[in-house]
Amino acid sequence: MDLELTQEQKIIRSSARDFLKKECPVSTMWEMQGDPAGYFRDVWKKMAGLGWQGILIPEKYDGMEGSFIDLAIILEAMGRCAAPGPFFPASCWAAQPSSTSVPMSRKMSCCPVWPTEN
């Protein structure tokens, strides 16, 4: 079993670490104390711009169609700086209805405006 990261995964790791080091230094945890949202909305929007929330969503639904290893790389980078936010539920739990193994009727029950498949 080859456990070496691919070149693409090394790029994901490097860019995630660089982004989070700049946008979410460990000091942000102190800044978030008492904040009802629990995360910085502007940083969350930047993460969305990088496509991280859609890492497990298929490309045909405008996701990145990444793997769980890709997701783990981002989660590991977030853990290094204790980045606040709802990333795990948004990127993992919410993405599962997009799985190709889920019937369209189930997808529609989760999201009534789901794009139709051609």
Buried (B, 14 or more C-beta within 10 A) or exposed (E): EEEEBEEEBEEBBEBBBEBBEEBBEEEBEEEBEEEEEEBBEEBBEBBEEBEBBBBBBBEEBEBBBBEEEBBEBBBEBBEBBBBBBBBEEBBBEBBEBBEEEEEEEEBEEEEEEBEEEE
